[in-house]
Amino acid sequence: MNNFIFENATKAVFGQGCVKEYLSCMVSHYGPNVLLAYGGGSIKRNGIYDEVCGILQSTDKNIVEFSGIMPNPTYAKVQEGAKLARASAMAENGVLKIGKVTDFQAHQIEHQLGAYTNCNHGASLAVIHPVLYRHIYKSGTARFTRWAQNVWGIAPKGSDEETAVAGIDALAAFIKEIGLPTSFAELGIPADTDFRAVADSTNITAGCCKKLTRDEICEILQECL
């Protein structure tokens, strides 16, 4: 390859009336050809196209048009990444938990299950959560009812308990819809796993609605099969 020098400088000029004020002066420093690059039809509908072409023609420039350029998604991706990073930080930095009793009992159960079966943490949580919620929702019906309505858009049923159950069913349906496992069998966890040992070694937390017993934990694990 031959040696060469390439410079692709970009100058952005913002402000009302800037096109009319600066464009003719700026292009006077360059050659006779100007590449006019733009996207869809909005530039023609809002009058910018006619204004720019008029100024370029008045300076005797030969206009070469390059239209139909897709919007650059980079900025949008960066913004979405920033939102995700902030949401992740807020979820784990403890701020949202201040003054509340949070419930990570499902995680405690799964940690021990993982120790005995080497199963995937997230996939196992997908199986455990709906089963766990069905065990505890009656001890926190109001909380589960709000969750069903605000998160899943469940319309109020005949009773708060029915609304809460509908929310749990919606969670289970969503888990299945996105392709996550809904049973330990799908994860390859054998039915003869020592769930009693898993339950007996699980760290028991206060829970937001109910503090589980080791027998209840064992039952939940069995129901996840």
Protein Blocks (a to p, Z undefined) as FASTA:
>chain_A
ZZddddddddddedehklmmmmmmmmmmmcfbdcdddfblmlmmnommmmmmmmmmmnop
acdddehiacdfklmmmmmmmmmmmmmmmmmnommmgoiacdfklmmmmmmmmmmnopaf
klmmmmmmmmmmmmmmmmmmmmmmmmmmmmnopacdfbfklmmmmmmmmmmmmmmmnopa
fbfklnopafkbcfklmmmmpccdebjmbccdfklmmmmmmmmZZ
